[in-house]
């Protein structure tokens, strides 16, 4: 993973993990690899992974079982909300940039409609 120097690495790992959840790479109830395994795969310190996983757990995307490790939440509604919120953020960013170009709402809608029909 190529990390952005302007954003803390643990946040970038959390975002990457959330994207994997939204894409369905991780499914509810799946066991998360160990901290050490993830640290190797991301090429970062295990403490960085631990912080990312702890925050993901605090946000409700993971849960721990004492002797078994961490797992992806089985709360389907939480994962659906994550995807909707992410999509809305992308749309908001796109709309902001298009409005900076002085495009009207009608022009934006037409552009989106044309692309959806492709």
C-alpha positions in Angstrom: 0.0 0.0 0.0 1.3 3.5 -0.9 0.7 5.7 2.1 0.0 9.4 1.9 2.5 11.4 4.1 -0.3 13.9 5.0 -2.6 11.4 6.8 -1.7 9.2 9.7 -1.0 5.6 8.6 -3.4 4.0 11.0 -6.3 6.1 9.5 -5.3 5.0 6.0 -5.3 1.4 7.1 -8.7 1.8 8.6 -10.0 3.3 5.4 -8.5 0.5 3.4 -10.1 -2.0 5.7 -13.5 -0.3 5.4 -13.1 -0.4 1.6 -12.5 -4.1 1.7 -15.6 -4.5 3.9 -17.7 -2.5 1.4 -16.4 -4.5 -1.6 -17.3 -7.7 0.2 -13.8 -9.0 0.5 -14.4 -9.3 4.3 -17.8 -10.7 5.2 -19.7 -10.7 8.5 -18.2 -13.3 10.9 -14.9 -13.6 9.0 -11.8 -14.0 11.2 -9.4 -11.1 10.8 -5.7 -12.1 10.4 -3.5 -11.5 13.4 -1.9 -8.2 14.1 1.5 -9.6 13.1 0.2 -10.9 9.8 -1.5 -7.6 9.0 1.6 -5.7 10.0 3.7 -7.7 7.5 1.1 -7.4 4.7 0.8 -3.6 5.1 4.6 -3.2 5.8 4.0 -1.3 9.1 4.7 -1.6 12.8 2.3 -4.0 14.7 1.4 -1.1 17.0 0.0 0.8 14.0 -2.2 -2.2 13.1 -3.2 -2.6 16.7 -4.4 1.0 16.8 -6.3 0.6 13.5 -8.0 -2.6 14.7 -8.9 -1.1 18.1 -10.5 1.9 16.4 -12.4 -0.3 14.0 -13.6 -2.3 16.9 -14.6 0.8 18.8 -16.6 1.9 15.6 -18.4 -1.5 15.6 -16.9 -3.0 12.5 -15.0 -5.7 14.4 -15.6 -7.6 17.6 -13.2 -9.7 19.7 -13.6 -13.1 21.1 -11.2 -13.6 24.0 -9.3 -16.6 22.9 -10.2 -16.7 19.2 -9.2 -13.2 17.9 -11.0 -10.5 16.0 -13.9 -11.0 13.6 -15.9 -8.8 11.2 -19.2 -7.6 12.6 -22.3 -9.7 11.8 -24.4 -6.5 11.9 -25.4 -6.2 8.2 -27.1 -2.9 8.8 -23.8 -1.4 10.0 -22.0 -2.5 6.8 -24.9 -1.2 4.6 -24.7 2.2 6.4 -20.9 2.3 5.9 -21.4 1.8 2.1 -24.1 4.4 1.9 -22.2 7.0 3.9 -19.1 6.4 1.7 -21.1 6.7 -1.5 -22.7 10.0 -0.2 -19.2 11.4 0.6 -18.0 10.6 -2.9 -21.1 12.2 -4.5 -20.7 15.3 -2.3 -17.1 15.7 -3.3 -17.9 15.3 -6.9 -20.8 17.8 -6.8 -18.6 20.3 -5.0 -15.9 20.1 -7.7 -18.5 20.3 -10.5 -20.1 23.4 -8.9 -16.7 25.0 -8.7 -16.8 24.7 -12.5 -20.1 26.7 -12.4 -22.2 23.8 -13.6 -25.8 24.0 -12.8 -27.7 21.2 -11.0 -29.4 20.4 -14.3 -26.1 20.1 -16.1 -24.7 17.9 -13.3 -27.8 15.7 -13.4 -27.6 15.4 -17.2 -24.0 14.4 -17.0 -24.7 11.7 -14.4 -27.7 10.5 -16.3 -25.7 10.1 -19.6 -23.0 8.1 -17.8 -25.5 5.8 -16.0 -27.1 5.0 -19.4 -23.8 3.8 -20.8 
